[in-house]
Amino acid sequence: MVAGARVILSVPDRWAEIALGMLTIGLGVYSMLRKELGQEFRLRHEDPRGLLIGGYLGAHLSISKGNRWIKRGFEAVTLLVGLKLIAG
């Protein structure tokens, strides 16, 4: 982890933003291609603050709009953030 941090600190800022944008877009595309991703329940250890905020919002939206809507929203956000990082 320390070695990775040292390497990324030596990379020019713009290149690091482009790489992060490409990774973020890749995450969104991967989610779009794996239809079952996020559609099945698995109990995992989470940060209590994240569970409280994200859990409440996610539960509210999934009840009102459905779980697929949440998945599509995640995919849209990851693609848009990735494009913004690449565009600068």
Backbone atoms as SQL, in Angstrom:
CREATE TABLE atoms (id INTEGER PRIMARY KEY, chain TEXT, resi INTEGER, resn TEXT, atom TEXT, x REAL, y REAL, z REAL);
INSERT INTO atoms VALUES
  (1, 'A', 1, 'MET', 'N', 0.812, -1.164, 0.000),
  (2, 'A', 1, 'MET', 'CA', 0.000, 0.000, 0.000),
  (3, 'A', 1, 'MET', 'C', 0.872, 1.250, 0.000),
  (4, 'A', 2, 'VAL', 'N', 1.930, 1.238, 0.787),
  (5, 'A', 2, 'VAL', 'CA', 2.827, 2.388, 0.837),
  (6, 'A', 2, 'VAL', 'C', 3.521, 2.559, -0.509),
  (7, 'A', 3, 'ALA', 'N', 3.935, 1.454, -1.103),
  (8, 'A', 3, 'ALA', 'CA', 4.598, 1.528, -2.409),
  (9, 'A', 3, 'ALA', 'C', 3.640, 2.080, -3.461),
  (10, 'A', 4, 'GLY', 'N', 2.399, 1.632, -3.432),
  (11, 'A', 4, 'GLY', 'CA', 1.409, 2.137, -4.376),
  (12, 'A', 4, 'GLY', 'C', 1.159, 3.621, -4.196),
  (13, 'A', 5, 'ALA', 'N', 1.110, 4.075, -2.951),
  (14, 'A', 5, 'ALA', 'CA', 0.909, 5.500, -2.673),
  (15, 'A', 5, 'ALA', 'C', 2.086, 6.316, -3.192),
  (16, 'A', 6, 'ARG', 'N', 3.291, 5.800, -3.021),
  (17, 'A', 6, 'ARG', 'CA', 4.467, 6.520, -3.518),
  (18, 'A', 6, 'ARG', 'C', 4.468, 6.597, -5.045),
  (19, 'A', 7, 'VAL', 'N', 4.066, 5.523, -5.679),
  (20, 'A', 7, 'VAL', 'CA', 4.037, 5.516, -7.145),
  (21, 'A', 7, 'VAL', 'C', 3.016, 6.519, -7.656),
  (22, 'A', 8, 'ILE', 'N', 1.797, 6.501, -7.096),
  (23, 'A', 8, 'ILE', 'CA', 0.760, 7.386, -7.607),
  (24, 'A', 8, 'ILE', 'C', 1.087, 8.850, -7.338),
  (25, 'A', 9, 'LEU', 'N', 1.831, 9.125, -6.284),
  (26, 'A', 9, 'LEU', 'CA', 2.227, 10.508, -6.017),
  (27, 'A', 9, 'LEU', 'C', 3.254, 11.014, -7.019),
  (28, 'A', 10, 'SER', 'N', 3.945, 10.101, -7.678),
  (29, 'A', 10, 'SER', 'CA', 4.924, 10.518, -8.682),
  (30, 'A', 10, 'SER', 'C', 4.307, 10.672, -10.069),
  (31, 'A', 11, 'VAL', 'N', 3.053, 10.240, -10.234),
  (32, 'A', 11, 'VAL', 'CA', 2.354, 10.355, -11.518),
  (33, 'A', 11, 'VAL', 'C', 1.788, 11.764, -11.641),
  (34, 'A', 12, 'PRO', 'N', 1.915, 12.399, -12.802),
  (35, 'A', 12, 'PRO', 'CA', 1.320, 13.728, -12.975),
  (36, 'A', 12, 'PRO', 'C', -0.187, 13.706, -12.688),
  (37, 'A', 13, 'ASP', 'N', -0.687, 14.787, -12.079),
  (38, 'A', 13, 'ASP', 'CA', -2.085, 14.855, -11.656),
  (39, 'A', 13, 'ASP', 'C', -3.063, 14.527, -12.777),
  (40, 'A', 14, 'ARG', 'N', -2.855, 15.104, -13.935),
  (41, 'A', 14, 'ARG', 'CA', -3.793, 14.904, -15.047),
  (42, 'A', 14, 'ARG', 'C', -3.847, 13.436, -15.461),
  (43, 'A', 15, 'TRP', 'N', -2.705, 12.777, -15.512),
  (44, 'A', 15, 'TRP', 'CA', -2.675, 11.355, -15.882),
  (45, 'A', 15, 'TRP', 'C', -3.401, 10.518, -14.839),
  (46, 'A', 16, 'ALA', 'N', -3.220, 10.881, -13.565),
  (47, 'A', 16, 'ALA', 'CA', -3.895, 10.145, -12.491),
  (48, 'A', 16, 'ALA', 'C', -5.411, 10.319, -12.600),
  (49, 'A', 17, 'GLU', 'N', -5.873, 11.535, -12.933),
  (50, 'A', 17, 'GLU', 'CA', -7.311, 11.774, -13.109),
  (51, 'A', 17, 'GLU', 'C', -7.863, 10.953, -14.265),
  (52, 'A', 18, 'ILE', 'N', -7.135, 10.895, -15.359),
  (53, 'A', 18, 'ILE', 'CA', -7.575, 10.110, -16.522),
  (54, 'A', 18, 'ILE', 'C', -7.637, 8.630, -16.162),
  (55, 'A', 19, 'ALA', 'N', -6.626, 8.127, -15.462),
  (56, 'A', 19, 'ALA', 'CA', -6.617, 6.716, -15.062),
  (57, 'A', 19, 'ALA', 'C', -7.780, 6.415, -14.125),
  (58, 'A', 20, 'LEU', 'N', -8.039, 7.304, -13.166),
  (59, 'A', 20, 'LEU', 'CA', -9.164, 7.107, -12.263),
  (60, 'A', 20, 'LEU', 'C', -10.485, 7.157, -13.018),
  (61, 'A', 21, 'GLY', 'N', -10.593, 8.048, -13.978),
  (62, 'A', 21, 'GLY', 'CA', -11.799, 8.115, -14.806),
  (63, 'A', 21, 'GLY', 'C', -12.028, 6.835, -15.585),
  (64, 'A', 22, 'MET', 'N', -10.968, 6.280, -16.147),
  (65, 'A', 22, 'MET', 'CA', -11.089, 5.031, -16.904),
  (66, 'A', 22, 'MET', 'C', -11.486, 3.879, -15.986),
  (67, 'A', 23, 'LEU', 'N', -10.909, 3.830, -14.784),
  (68, 'A', 23, 'LEU', 'CA', -11.281, 2.782, -13.828),
  (69, 'A', 23, 'LEU', 'C', -12.736, 2.922, -13.393),
  (70, 'A', 24, 'THR', 'N', -13.185, 4.148, -13.178),
  (71, 'A', 24, 'THR', 'CA', -14.564, 4.389, -12.769),
  (72, 'A', 24, 'THR', 'C', -15.539, 3.994, -13.872),
  (73, 'A', 25, 'ILE', 'N', -15.238, 4.358, -15.102),
  (74, 'A', 25, 'ILE', 'CA', -16.082, 3.954, -16.233),
  (75, 'A', 25, 'ILE', 'C', -16.090, 2.433, -16.346),
  (76, 'A', 26, 'GLY', 'N', -14.944, 1.812, -16.163),
  (77, 'A', 26, 'GLY', 'CA', -14.868, 0.357, -16.208),
  (78, 'A', 26, 'GLY', 'C', -15.768, -0.287, -15.164),
  (79, 'A', 27, 'LEU', 'N', -15.834, 0.300, -13.978),
  (80, 'A', 27, 'LEU', 'CA', -16.709, -0.202, -12.928),
  (81, 'A', 27, 'LEU', 'C', -18.175, -0.113, -13.350),
  (82, 'A', 28, 'GLY', 'N', -18.557, 1.013, -13.957),
  (83, 'A', 28, 'GLY', 'CA', -19.931, 1.169, -14.433),
  (84, 'A', 28, 'GLY', 'C', -20.270, 0.197, -15.545),
  (85, 'A', 29, 'VAL', 'N', -19.360, 0.018, -16.482),
  (86, 'A', 29, 'VAL', 'CA', -19.592, -0.910, -17.595),
  (87, 'A', 29, 'VAL', 'C', -19.677, -2.346, -17.070),
  (88, 'A', 30, 'TYR', 'N', -18.808, -2.702, -16.136),
  (89, 'A', 30, 'TYR', 'CA', -18.839, -4.041, -15.545),
  (90, 'A', 30, 'TYR', 'C', -20.187, -4.293, -14.881),
  (91, 'A', 31, 'SER', 'N', -20.688, -3.303, -14.161),
  (92, 'A', 31, 'SER', 'CA', -21.986, -3.437, -13.510),
  (93, 'A', 31, 'SER', 'C', -23.103, -3.597, -14.539),
  (94, 'A', 32, 'MET', 'N', -23.015, -2.876, -15.644),
  (95, 'A', 32, 'MET', 'CA', -24.043, -2.983, -16.685),
  (96, 'A', 32, 'MET', 'C', -24.024, -4.361, -17.335),
  (97, 'A', 33, 'LEU', 'N', -22.856, -4.926, -17.531),
  (98, 'A', 33, 'LEU', 'CA', -22.741, -6.219, -18.195),
  (99, 'A', 33, 'LEU', 'C', -23.111, -7.387, -17.284),
  (100, 'A', 34, 'ARG', 'N', -22.914, -7.241, -15.985),
  (101, 'A', 34, 'ARG', 'CA', -23.270, -8.283, -15.017),
  (102, 'A', 34, 'ARG', 'C', -24.648, -7.983, -14.463),
  (103, 'A', 35, 'LYS', 'N', -25.673, -8.441, -15.126),
  (104, 'A', 35, 'LYS', 'CA', -27.062, -8.129, -14.767),
  (105, 'A', 35, 'LYS', 'C', -27.403, -8.550, -13.346),
  (106, 'A', 36, 'GLU', 'N', -26.801, -9.638, -12.859),
  (107, 'A', 36, 'GLU', 'CA', -27.133, -10.128, -11.523),
  (108, 'A', 36, 'GLU', 'C', -26.370, -9.385, -10.420),
  (109, 'A', 37, 'LEU', 'N', -25.365, -8.593, -10.782),
  (110, 'A', 37, 'LEU', 'CA', -24.567, -7.873, -9.798),
  (111, 'A', 37, 'LEU', 'C', -25.440, -6.883, -9.030),
  (112, 'A', 38, 'GLY', 'N', -25.453, -7.021, -7.718),
  (113, 'A', 38, 'GLY', 'CA', -26.230, -6.136, -6.870),
  (114, 'A', 38, 'GLY', 'C', -27.689, -6.508, -6.750),
  (115, 'A', 39, 'GLN', 'N', -28.100, -7.587, -7.381),
  (116, 'A', 39, 'GLN', 'CA', -29.497, -7.993, -7.349),
  (117, 'A', 39, 'GLN', 'C', -29.750, -9.113, -6.360),
  (118, 'A', 40, 'GLU', 'N', -28.697, -9.563, -5.681),
  (119, 'A', 40, 'GLU', 'CA', -28.843, -10.635, -4.695),
  (120, 'A', 40, 'GLU', 'C', -28.345, -10.130, -3.347),
  (121, 'A', 41, 'PHE', 'N', -28.930, -10.599, -2.275),
  (122, 'A', 41, 'PHE', 'CA', -28.591, -10.146, -0.937),
  (123, 'A', 41, 'PHE', 'C', -27.433, -10.952, -0.373),
  (124, 'A', 42, 'ARG', 'N', -26.459, -10.241, 0.170),
  (125, 'A', 42, 'ARG', 'CA', -25.342, -10.872, 0.875),
  (126, 'A', 42, 'ARG', 'C', -25.040, -10.028, 2.101),
  (127, 'A', 43, 'LEU', 'N', -25.023, -10.648, 3.264),
  (128, 'A', 43, 'LEU', 'CA', -24.727, -9.939, 4.498),
  (129, 'A', 43, 'LEU', 'C', -23.225, -9.694, 4.588),
  (130, 'A', 44, 'ARG', 'N', -22.841, -8.434, 4.811),
  (131, 'A', 44, 'ARG', 'CA', -21.430, -8.071, 4.919),
  (132, 'A', 44, 'ARG', 'C', -21.251, -7.068, 6.040),
  (133, 'A', 45, 'HIS', 'N', -20.040, -6.984, 6.553),
  (134, 'A', 45, 'HIS', 'CA', -19.728, -5.995, 7.583),
  (135, 'A', 45, 'HIS', 'C', -19.565, -4.636, 6.909),
  (136, 'A', 46, 'GLU', 'N', -20.245, -3.627, 7.427),
  (137, 'A', 46, 'GLU', 'CA', -20.191, -2.292, 6.839),
  (138, 'A', 46, 'GLU', 'C', -19.944, -1.242, 7.911),
  (139, 'A', 47, 'ASP', 'N', -19.568, -0.055, 7.481),
  (140, 'A', 47, 'ASP', 'CA', -19.412, 1.093, 8.372),
  (141, 'A', 47, 'ASP', 'C', -20.800, 1.530, 8.848),
  (142, 'A', 48, 'PRO', 'N', -21.022, 1.685, 10.154),
  (143, 'A', 48, 'PRO', 'CA', -22.354, 2.046, 10.652),
  (144, 'A', 48, 'PRO', 'C', -22.901, 3.350, 10.065),
  (145, 'A', 49, 'ARG', 'N', -22.042, 4.337, 9.841),
  (146, 'A', 49, 'ARG', 'CA', -22.523, 5.601, 9.260),
  (147, 'A', 49, 'ARG', 'C', -23.000, 5.394, 7.834),
  (148, 'A', 50, 'GLY', 'N', -22.246, 4.616, 7.072),
  (149, 'A', 50, 'GLY', 'CA', -22.650, 4.328, 5.696),
  (150, 'A', 50, 'GLY', 'C', -23.937, 3.542, 5.639),
  (151, 'A', 51, 'LEU', 'N', -24.082, 2.606, 6.577),
  (152, 'A', 51, 'LEU', 'CA', -25.329, 1.836, 6.637),
  (153, 'A', 51, 'LEU', 'C', -26.515, 2.737, 6.950),
  (154, 'A', 52, 'LEU', 'N', -26.313, 3.669, 7.856),
  (155, 'A', 52, 'LEU', 'CA', -27.409, 4.544, 8.255),
  (156, 'A', 52, 'LEU', 'C', -27.844, 5.446, 7.102),
  (157, 'A', 53, 'ILE', 'N', -26.909, 6.142, 6.506),
  (158, 'A', 53, 'ILE', 'CA', -27.249, 7.087, 5.434),
  (159, 'A', 53, 'ILE', 'C', -27.578, 6.349, 4.138),
  (160, 'A', 54, 'GLY', 'N', -26.647, 5.541, 3.658),
  (161, 'A', 54, 'GLY', 'CA', -26.859, 4.822, 2.404),
  (162, 'A', 54, 'GLY', 'C', -27.976, 3.806, 2.500),
  (163, 'A', 55, 'GLY', 'N', -28.071, 3.151, 3.644),
  (164, 'A', 55, 'GLY', 'CA', -29.128, 2.163, 3.835),
  (165, 'A', 55, 'GLY', 'C', -30.499, 2.786, 3.804),
  (166, 'A', 56, 'TYR', 'N', -30.646, 3.930, 4.469),
  (167, 'A', 56, 'TYR', 'CA', -31.943, 4.607, 4.475),
  (168, 'A', 56, 'TYR', 'C', -32.323, 5.055, 3.072),
  (169, 'A', 57, 'LEU', 'N', -31.398, 5.754, 2.410),
  (170, 'A', 57, 'LEU', 'CA', -31.699, 6.247, 1.061),
  (171, 'A', 57, 'LEU', 'C', -31.918, 5.100, 0.083),
  (172, 'A', 58, 'GLY', 'N', -31.059, 4.089, 0.152),
  (173, 'A', 58, 'GLY', 'CA', -31.205, 2.941, -0.746),
  (174, 'A', 58, 'GLY', 'C', -32.501, 2.195, -0.505),
  (175, 'A', 59, 'ALA', 'N', -32.864, 2.004, 0.757),
  (176, 'A', 59, 'ALA', 'CA', -34.117, 1.308, 1.071),
  (177, 'A', 59, 'ALA', 'C', -35.308, 2.116, 0.591),
  (178, 'A', 60, 'HIS', 'N', -35.284, 3.404, 0.834),
  (179, 'A', 60, 'HIS', 'CA', -36.389, 4.254, 0.399),
  (180, 'A', 60, 'HIS', 'C', -36.573, 4.199, -1.122),
  (181, 'A', 61, 'LEU', 'N', -35.457, 4.348, -1.851),
  (182, 'A', 61, 'LEU', 'CA', -35.554, 4.324, -3.314),
  (183, 'A', 61, 'LEU', 'C', -35.913, 2.943, -3.843),
  (184, 'A', 62, 'SER', 'N', -35.371, 1.886, -3.230),
  (185, 'A', 62, 'SER', 'CA', -35.684, 0.551, -3.742),
  (186, 'A', 62, 'SER', 'C', -37.145, 0.190, -3.487),
  (187, 'A', 63, 'ILE', 'N', -37.706, 0.677, -2.385),
  (188, 'A', 63, 'ILE', 'CA', -39.131, 0.421, -2.120),
  (189, 'A', 63, 'ILE', 'C', -39.986, 1.201, -3.101),
  (190, 'A', 64, 'SER', 'N', -39.627, 2.460, -3.332),
  (191, 'A', 64, 'SER', 'CA', -40.466, 3.293, -4.190),
  (192, 'A', 64, 'SER', 'C', -40.212, 3.054, -5.685),
  (193, 'A', 65, 'LYS', 'N', -38.983, 2.751, -6.063),
  (194, 'A', 65, 'LYS', 'CA', -38.646, 2.628, -7.494),
  (195, 'A', 65, 'LYS', 'C', -38.235, 1.227, -7.923),
  (196, 'A', 66, 'GLY', 'N', -37.798, 0.395, -7.012),
  (197, 'A', 66, 'GLY', 'CA', -37.344, -0.951, -7.362),
  (198, 'A', 66, 'GLY', 'C', -35.831, -1.037, -7.391),
  (199, 'A', 67, 'ASN', 'N', -35.296, -2.224, -7.133),
  (200, 'A', 67, 'ASN', 'CA', -33.864, -2.439, -7.035),
  (201, 'A', 67, 'ASN', 'C', -33.147, -2.197, -8.360),
  (202, 'A', 68, 'ARG', 'N', -33.773, -2.497, -9.469),
  (203, 'A', 68, 'ARG', 'CA', -33.140, -2.259, -10.775),
  (204, 'A', 68, 'ARG', 'C', -32.897, -0.772, -10.998),
  (205, 'A', 69, 'TRP', 'N', -33.810, 0.066, -10.492),
  (206, 'A', 69, 'TRP', 'CA', -33.652, 1.511, -10.630),
  (207, 'A', 69, 'TRP', 'C', -32.397, 1.978, -9.896),
  (208, 'A', 70, 'ILE', 'N', -32.148, 1.417, -8.710),
  (209, 'A', 70, 'ILE', 'CA', -30.953, 1.753, -7.936),
  (210, 'A', 70, 'ILE', 'C', -29.705, 1.355, -8.713),
  (211, 'A', 71, 'LYS', 'N', -29.708, 0.166, -9.295),
  (212, 'A', 71, 'LYS', 'CA', -28.568, -0.323, -10.072),
  (213, 'A', 71, 'LYS', 'C', -28.300, 0.595, -11.262),
  (214, 'A', 72, 'ARG', 'N', -29.339, 0.988, -11.969),
  (215, 'A', 72, 'ARG', 'CA', -29.167, 1.881, -13.129),
  (216, 'A', 72, 'ARG', 'C', -28.650, 3.252, -12.690),
  (217, 'A', 73, 'GLY', 'N', -29.117, 3.728, -11.542),
  (218, 'A', 73, 'GLY', 'CA', -28.617, 4.998, -11.018),
  (219, 'A', 73, 'GLY', 'C', -27.132, 4.929, -10.698),
  (220, 'A', 74, 'PHE', 'N', -26.698, 3.826, -10.081),
  (221, 'A', 74, 'PHE', 'CA', -25.281, 3.628, -9.783),
  (222, 'A', 74, 'PHE', 'C', -24.460, 3.616, -11.074),
  (223, 'A', 75, 'GLU', 'N', -24.942, 2.913, -12.064),
  (224, 'A', 75, 'GLU', 'CA', -24.219, 2.830, -13.334),
  (225, 'A', 75, 'GLU', 'C', -24.112, 4.198, -13.996),
  (226, 'A', 76, 'ALA', 'N', -25.194, 4.957, -13.972),
  (227, 'A', 76, 'ALA', 'CA', -25.171, 6.299, -14.570),
  (228, 'A', 76, 'ALA', 'C', -24.181, 7.202, -13.846),
  (229, 'A', 77, 'VAL', 'N', -24.194, 7.152, -12.523),
  (230, 'A', 77, 'VAL', 'CA', -23.283, 8.003, -11.748),
  (231, 'A', 77, 'VAL', 'C', -21.833, 7.623, -12.018),
  (232, 'A', 78, 'THR', 'N', -21.513, 6.334, -12.046),
  (233, 'A', 78, 'THR', 'CA', -20.120, 5.939, -12.287),
  (234, 'A', 78, 'THR', 'C', -19.653, 6.360, -13.678),
  (235, 'A', 79, 'LEU', 'N', -20.517, 6.219, -14.672),
  (236, 'A', 79, 'LEU', 'CA', -20.129, 6.636, -16.021),
  (237, 'A', 79, 'LEU', 'C', -19.937, 8.144, -16.105),
  (238, 'A', 80, 'LEU', 'N', -20.830, 8.919, -15.510),
  (239, 'A', 80, 'LEU', 'CA', -20.711, 10.371, -15.548),
  (240, 'A', 80, 'LEU', 'C', -19.479, 10.881, -14.783),
  (241, 'A', 81, 'VAL', 'N', -19.219, 10.294, -13.621),
  (242, 'A', 81, 'VAL', 'CA', -18.032, 10.700, -12.852),
  (243, 'A', 81, 'VAL', 'C', -16.771, 10.330, -13.623),
  (244, 'A', 82, 'GLY', 'N', -16.754, 9.155, -14.220),
  (245, 'A', 82, 'GLY', 'CA', -15.587, 8.758, -15.022),
  (246, 'A', 82, 'GLY', 'C', -15.350, 9.691, -16.193),
  (247, 'A', 83, 'LEU', 'N', -16.418, 10.055, -16.894),
  (248, 'A', 83, 'LEU', 'CA', -16.276, 10.983, -18.027),
  (249, 'A', 83, 'LEU', 'C', -15.797, 12.359, -17.561),
  (250, 'A', 84, 'LYS', 'N', -16.293, 12.818, -16.429),
  (251, 'A', 84, 'LYS', 'CA', -15.868, 14.119, -15.892),
  (252, 'A', 84, 'LYS', 'C', -14.393, 14.087, -15.522),
  (253, 'A', 85, 'LEU', 'N', -13.943, 12.981, -14.915),
  (254, 'A', 85, 'LEU', 'CA', -12.526, 12.877, -14.569),
  (255, 'A', 85, 'LEU', 'C', -11.644, 12.881, -15.814),
  (256, 'A', 86, 'ILE', 'N', -12.090, 12.202, -16.850),
  (257, 'A', 86, 'ILE', 'CA', -11.293, 12.165, -18.092),
  (258, 'A', 86, 'ILE', 'C', -11.307, 13.519, -18.792),
  (259, 'A', 87, 'ALA', 'N', -12.475, 14.185, -18.801),
  (260, 'A', 87, 'ALA', 'CA', -12.602, 15.477, -19.470),
  (261, 'A', 87, 'ALA', 'C', -11.827, 16.582, -18.746),
  (262, 'A', 88, 'GLY', 'N', -11.650, 16.412, -17.460),
  (263, 'A', 88, 'GLY', 'CA', -10.877, 17.397, -16.694),
  (264, 'A', 88, 'GLY', 'C', -11.701, 18.402, -16.063);
